[in-house]
Amino acid sequence: MTNDAETIADLSRNAEAALAAVERLASNDATDEVPDETAQRLLLAGVRLFARKIDCEHRTISPMPQSATLNATEVAVTVTELMRAADLNMFDLAMWSGRARPGESS
């Protein structure tokens, strides 16, 4: 049985490896060979971890490493599909985006 420190180290290594693999596949236009469930599980893991860090640690962090960039299409497609999956609409999103962020004064 692994302890939390080992699990965190494994997660960090696996995240780096997954990002590198996705970037290689994308540069070779080979993402169509990746099973849909693989993409779904990676996104699910990232969303759950990120949301938990924000909500449970009561702080705000950037959604991406400093050196990373996303284009508008990547963000819009992902946000739109996440909203559909959670049965949210733009009004719901506006309410959430208006809530105070940890560490900010209202």
HUGIFEN-V52355 format. One record per pair of residues at least 6 apart in sequence whose C-alpha atoms are under 8 Angstrom apart, sorted by the first residue. I is the first residue (numbers start at 1). J is the second residue. D is the distance in Angstrom with one decimal. If there is no record, write none. Layout:
BEGIN
i & j & d
I & J & D
I & J & D
END
This chain:
BEGIN
i & j & d
22 & 31 & 7.6
25 & 31 & 5.5
50 & 63 & 7.4
53 & 59 & 7.5
54 & 60 & 5.6
54 & 61 & 7.1
54 & 102 & 7.9
58 & 102 & 5.3
58 & 103 & 7.8
59 & 101 & 7.4
59 & 102 & 4.6
59 & 103 & 6.3
60 & 101 & 6.7
60 & 102 & 5.9
60 & 103 & 7.5
83 & 89 & 6.7
100 & 106 & 6.3
END
